[in-house]
Amino acid sequence: MERKKGEIFVFVDPIDSAHHPFVVMDRIDENHYDCCMLTTSGKYSDNIEMEPDHFKDLDENGNQYGTRYGKVVDGTFKKSHFIKVGLIKEVDMVYTKKDGELTSTGIECIEGYKTKEPAITWSAYLKRSRADRKKRREQGIA
């Protein structure tokens, strides 16, 4: 099944530990997509805040999407953010389900902030992010 730009997916395979929804931005090849991970954390510089009008609340049949703007975490409302680095989804997309969709404004927001570098794997992103944070700590920046 072809995934379209702006569609939001979640994992349905209980074995997979990934729990963040992700937005499809582009198709890399038959088995891989360039995606942006959604999160409620604004803690890191790669996390860009989103707005309520970036998300569609209802699907084409009038059913409410599971992934919409914001989320209540431990009794506190957390705003939605996306990681501006394109991430390659390495899992079989058969283990995902559509759970939301961005508006054209949401897609434009991601396109405006998303790095122009080629998408990388999640493990490569974590390795780079940890190295960057360590370097900033050593320099007394963060």
Steps between C-alpha positions, in 0.01 A plus 500: 500500500639836397547749784434865421679816610346633821349171617576409861566139598549307822644155555258214563762227554521452878856373466619832358601734782453818293202690633521839334273571205673603179407711197578374151672771297642314200560154358865396477450165328258208497558416868614827662345838578647832609301587812493748788438375850235672711561557869369706790850606602632844415814431699745466210596747227398254226141497635278761336167603655187449293160672509146359532418596137782271380288192576176365359269386780276276290553250220302502173218304671466742791681274751737664744869427442702357787796731431396864521657817638642460850465231759433480873800345675479439875212747527678778310420609143810477280522674162593308186847528351681330215864410464630705207734225383364259238501147636499185289241250611679165496202288607250336272215750466255209525554534877359852503156656476389843394410696812487861382576749229653844471330792328677673213615760757653222711681354201632847408622548858700179492635573153609846617696373799607151395870472426594468135745222583409149388290303747693288750414197710376542856814333638724740301294796624534388864874453462539847346269665756679346796838606361370856444359520856824367649702758306270785617528383863878492473494856362267609781223589251227263609 
